[in-house]
Amino acid sequence: MQLKNPFVVSSSGLTDNIKKIIELEEYGAAAVVLKSLFVEQIRFEAGGMIDSAG
């Protein structure tokens, strides 16, 4: 992956919403690292742990 510069913002409070990410780009960030999202977290937040077996 080629970036326009080496300025990469790690996952943090600076990358927790789209408005901040857009501002980071405007200030020169070439890339951002976002929080990982796991399928278990999605299921939990969707209303409890759903049995993946069916």
LOLUMDO-73994 format. One record per residue: x, z, y of N, C-alpha, C, O in turn. Coordinates in steps of 0.2 Angstrom, whole numbers, padded with zeros to 4 digits, always signed. Layout:
% residues N
XZYXZYXZYXZY ...
This chain:
% residues 54
+0004+0000-0006+0000+0000+0000+0005+0000+0006+0009+0004+0007 +0003-0005+0011+0007-0005+0017+0003-0002+0022-0003-0003+0023 +0006+0003+0026+0003+0006+0032+0006+0004+0038+0012+0001+0038 +0002+0004+0044+0005+0002+0050+0010+0006+0053+0014+0005+0057 +0010+0013+0050+0015+0018+0052+0015+0023+0047+0011+0023+0042 +0020+0028+0047+0020+0033+0042+0016+0039+0043+0017+0044+0040 +0012+0039+0048+0008+0045+0050+0002+0045+0046-0003+0042+0047 +0002+0050+0041-0003+0051+0036-0006+0058+0037-0002+0063+0036 -0012+0059+0038-0015+0066+0039-0017+0069+0032-0021+0065+0029 -0015+0075+0030-0017+0077+0024-0024+0080+0024-0027+0081+0030 -0027+0082+0019-0033+0085+0018-0033+0092+0022-0029+0096+0020 -0038+0092+0026-0038+0099+0030-0044+0099+0035-0048+0094+0034 -0045+0103+0039-0050+0104+0044-0050+0098+0048-0056+0096+0051 -0045+0094+0049-0045+0088+0053-0048+0082+0050-0050+0077+0053 -0049+0083+0043-0052+0077+0039-0059+0079+0036-0061+0075+0032 -0062+0084+0039-0068+0086+0035-0075+0083+0038-0080+0084+0035 -0074+0078+0043-0080+0074+0045-0078+0068+0048-0072+0067+0051 -0082+0063+0048-0081+0056+0050-0079+0056+0057-0074+0052+0059 -0082+0060+0062-0080+0059+0069-0073+0061+0070-0069+0058+0074 -0070+0066+0066-0063+0068+0067-0059+0063+0064-0053+0062+0067 -0061+0060+0059-0057+0055+0056-0056+0049+0060-0050+0046+0061 -0061+0047+0064-0061+0041+0068-0056+0043+0074-0052+0039+0076 -0057+0049+0076-0052+0051+0082-0045+0051+0080-0040+0049+0083 -0044+0053+0073-0037+0053+0071-0034+0046+0071-0028+0044+0072 -0039+0041+0069-0037+0034+0069-0035+0032+0076-0030+0028+0077 -0039+0034+0081-0038+0032+0088-0032+0035+0090-0029+0031+0095 -0029+0040+0088-0023+0043+0090-0017+0041+0086-0012+0043+0087 -0018+0036+0081-0013+0033+0078-0012+0034+0070-0007+0032+0067 -0016+0038+0067-0016+0040+0060-0016+0033+0056-0021+0029+0057 -0012+0032+0052-0012+0026+0048-0017+0027+0041-0019+0022+0039 -0017+0033+0039-0021+0035+0033-0023+0042+0034-0020+0046+0037 -0028+0044+0030-0030+0051+0029-0031+0053+0022-0033+0048+0018 -0030+0059+0020-0031+0061+0013-0037+0065+0013-0038+0070+0017 -0042+0063+0009-0049+0067+0009-0049+0072+0003-0045+0071-0001 -0053+0077+0004-0054+0082-0001-0057+0078-0008-0061+0074-0007 -0054+0080-0013-0056+0078-0020-0063+0080-0021-0065+0086-0020 -0067+0076-0024-0074+0078-0026-0075+0076-0034-0073+0071-0036 -0077+0082-0037-0077+0081-0045-0084+0081-0047-0089+0083-0043 -0086+0077-0052-0092+0076-0055-0096+0083-0056-0102+0084-0055 -0092+0088-0058-0095+0095-0059-0098+0098-0052-0103+0101-0052 -0094+0096-0047-0096+0099-0040-0103+0095-0038-0107+0098-0035 -0103+0089-0039-0109+0085-0037-0115+0087-0041-0120+0088-0038 -0114+0088-0048-0120+0091-0052-0122+0098-0049-0128+0099-0049 -0117+0102-0048-0119+0109-0046-0123+0108-0039-0128+0112-0038 -0121+0104-0034-0124+0104-0028-0130+0100-0028-0135+0101-0023 -0131+0096-0033-0138+0093-0034-0143+0097-0037-0149+0094-0039 -0142+0103-0039-0147+0108-0041-0145+0111-0048-0150+0113-0052 -0139+0113-0048-0137+0117-0054-0133+0112-0059-0133+0106-0059 -0130+0115-0063-0126+0112-0068-0130+0108-0073-0134+0112-0077 -0130+0102-0073-0134+0098-0077-0130+0096-0084-0124+0094-0083 -0133+0097-0090-0129+0096-0096-0128+0088-0096-0132+0084-0097 -0122+0087-0096-0120+0080-0097-0121+0076-0103-0121+0070-0104 -0122+0080-0108-0124+0078-0115-0131+0075-0115-0133+0071-0120 -0135+0077-0110-0142+0074-0110-0147+0078-0110-0153+0076-0110 
